[in-house]
Amino acid sequence: MKVLANPLQPRLPDLPVRTVQQMGLKELERVRLILRGGSVIEWRRLHFMTREEVDRFLRLCQIDPSNPYDEQWARVVLSDAVEYLRRSFNYRVAEAVAQPKEIHDLFLYASGAKEPKRYRKIACVVLKVMHVIQHIEGRDLLFRIAASEAELAQLVTEKVMAVAEEMREKGLPVVEFTDSIKTRESVITKLLAKKDTLAAQIYDRTRFRLVTRTREDILPVLYFLTQRLFPFNFVVPGQTENSLLSFQGLLEQHPHFRHYSEQLHLDMDYEDRLRRRPGNRFSGVGYRILNFVVDVPIRLDAYLPRPEQDHRPRKSRIVFALCELQICDEQTAMENEVGENSHERYKERQRRQVLRRLARGLVVPRRRREAKPPAS
């Protein structure tokens, strides 16, 4: 199925590639969130300084603030969040936050970039609730439309590969960018190998592998993805496997980041104190990768009535498609294909575990031998 260009797709303004030395607190916090697999619900402020920054972020979320229908939808989510806070916790939400002149103001309040600064905390709380409501609405829409999983996977793949082409044109040091979709056999094997329930969610059905020239190239490439493919806050919490880049390692390698140590949401030793989530138990001991899952926002205007003809009570037009991104450098990629780290050995260990689980607790009775006739 060929998906036609969406005329309602928000246009993203072009931005130059940001080098590591040009990165500051905003970039450091966003990259750290991905490396840890954390959640923005833990954050206490945002880092938007201008209206243009907010506008670009909203467009990355597939919301076009210049479109009155998108603006109206954003205000519906805002109203739901305010009502929830007032009813559930009796929060006093200031009218300037509950009904801002522009939706951009909410983000600037939460960043402390817009006066009065006393609105910063409540604006942060409201945005956290909006983040959750937005995802609930996206999941609900996904169940109501007539789009197959294959069609959604194609939409995600087209979007990701368009960003890959843009990276190539901008000269980013990427030597490989490939996509794959798990086969039915692979999905069954993975579910059987999981320790959790059989109905556990598969996060990496659609996945993309990205290899940079050197390990130092990973940081600017990773940040570029948060500028062109997915908003930083759409990283799925708890689904990061990171055996490649440590936060402390980044601070040691790039000392200018230490200037922001007092402004970080979490102290610099947080990752060291955090009980580390074990990596994939089927991977080799020397296997190194940055592996994380994101909710890629996708507009489904092609499956819905035009906005002016849309009479649904809830008018969300955006769904979220899970996809996995695997990132490493070229040298690490070669080492990951040797010996115990190879994909063949990985699949072999996984299949052995599946066979053990399937046979556990079962006693296969021996076949009875037929009685021999008595000797005459």
C-alpha positions, 0 to 999 in steps of 0.5 A: 500500500502506497501512503499518499502525502498528508497535506495536514502534516505539520511542516518542521522548519529546518535546523542545523545539526548541533555538535556536542560542544554546542549542546547545553542543559536542554540537550543534556537532559533530553539525551540523559532521559533516553540513555536512562529510559526515564520519564518526563513525569520526574521532571520539574521544569522544561527548557523552552526559551522562545515561542519558536522553540515551542512551536517547533516542538508542537509540530514535531508532536504532529500538532500544527498550532496555526491550524484552528482544529489542532489548536482546538484539540490541544485546548481540549486536552488542556481542559481535561487535565485542568479538570482532573487536577481540580476534581482529584486533588483540589488543585488551584490552577490559575486561569492564565495556565488553564486558559492561556492566550496561546498554547505556547504560553503553557510551555513557556510558563513551565520553563520559567521563561514567561512571567509570572514565574510563580506559574512554573510549577502548576504549568509543569503539573498540567503538562504532565497530565496532558502528556498522559491524556494525549497518549490515552486519546491516541490509543483510543483512536487506534482502536477505532479506525480501520487501519491495519497493523501493517499499514501503521508499520508502513507509515512509521517506516516511511517517516523514519526512512525520510529522516534517515535520508535527511541525515544523509543529505546533511552529512551526519556520520551514519554508515548504516540505517536499516529497518526490519519488522519481526516475523510471526515466528520471531514474535511467538519465540520472543513471547514464549521466552519472556518471563512475564505473561504470554500477553506481554507487549512486543515493543520491537515489532518495528525496529530500526538499526543505526550505526555511526562512524565512531562512538563520539558521533552517537550523541549528535545523531541521537539528538538530531533524531529528537529534533526530526523524528520523535519528541524527547518525551515520547521515549517509552520509560523502562524500555531502554537497554544501554550498555554503550554510553553511560551518563557519567562517561559523557560528563567525563568525556565532555567537561563543559556539561559539568557546568550544568550539574546544579541545574539537572533534574536528578543529581549526577550520581542518580544512575549509579544509585539506581538499581540497574535493570538487567539487559537482555539475558540472551545477549553475549557478555560482550554485547554493547548497544543503545536500544530504546523504544519510542512512541512515534506520533503519526497523523491519520488524516487519511483515515478520518473525515476532514476536520470541518466534517468531523463530528466525533465528540473527541477529535484526536487525529494522532496515534502513537506507533511503537518502534525500537531504535538500536544505535551503536558505532561501526567498531562496536557493530563488528564486535557484536557479530563475533563469537558469543555476541553474534545474532545466531548465538543469541537466537540459539540461546533464546530457542533453548530457553523456549524449549525448556519452558515448553517442556517444564513440568511435563512428563512424557509417558513411555510407550508401552511395549506390546506383550510378547506371546507366551512361548509354545 
